[in-house]
Amino acid sequence: LKETEDEKQYLEQITDYTQFIRQLVSGNKILSRKFYIVLPYKPETKGNTFELAQAQLNLTQDMVIKALEKLGMKAKKLDSLEVLHLFYSFYNKGQIKTQELTSTTMKAILQHNYV
């Protein structure tokens, strides 16, 4: 019963958000725009394992993606390189156009534990 109520609440929020975005895009004549949704996770107990947390987040992710697709929006999960590129472009706006982040760079960053 609680899951059904949560689903209804999520769908309501997504519907409201979609209407807001459509008004924003049509009012400002934006041709295309990317929006990002961050899914939070709060473990119910302190003993939850990483695998359980990942499974719960994947389930939530699938629900959100399907709900957005039902509303006619495209949605996808960002991979590690895309997330890194997003943060890099956010914090280094002046350099992003001249310094592309490649998979080789990503491997070097991960190999040296910079992330």
Contacts in CASP RR format, 6 or more apart in sequence:
PFRMAT RR
TARGET T0000
AUTHOR 0000-0000-0000
METHOD contacts of the structure
MODEL  1
LKETEDEKQYLEQITDYTQFIRQLVSGNKILSRKFYIVLPYKPETKGNTF
ELAQAQLNLTQDMVIKALEKLGMKAKKLDSLEVLHLFYSFYNKGQIKTQE
LTSTTMKAILQHNYV
7 63 0 8 1.000
10 63 0 8 1.000
10 64 0 8 1.000
10 67 0 8 1.000
11 67 0 8 1.000
14 64 0 8 1.000
14 67 0 8 1.000
14 68 0 8 1.000
14 71 0 8 1.000
15 71 0 8 1.000
18 68 0 8 1.000
18 71 0 8 1.000
18 73 0 8 1.000
21 33 0 8 1.000
21 35 0 8 1.000
24 30 0 8 1.000
25 33 0 8 1.000
36 78 0 8 1.000
36 86 0 8 1.000
37 64 0 8 1.000
37 75 0 8 1.000
39 57 0 8 1.000
39 60 0 8 1.000
39 61 0 8 1.000
39 64 0 8 1.000
41 53 0 8 1.000
41 56 0 8 1.000
41 57 0 8 1.000
41 60 0 8 1.000
43 53 0 8 1.000
61 77 0 8 1.000
64 75 0 8 1.000
65 75 0 8 1.000
65 76 0 8 1.000
65 77 0 8 1.000
68 74 0 8 1.000
68 75 0 8 1.000
69 75 0 8 1.000
78 86 0 8 1.000
80 106 0 8 1.000
80 110 0 8 1.000
81 101 0 8 1.000
81 103 0 8 1.000
81 106 0 8 1.000
84 101 0 8 1.000
84 106 0 8 1.000
84 109 0 8 1.000
84 115 0 8 1.000
85 101 0 8 1.000
88 96 0 8 1.000
88 101 0 8 1.000
89 96 0 8 1.000
92 99 0 8 1.000
109 115 0 8 1.000
END
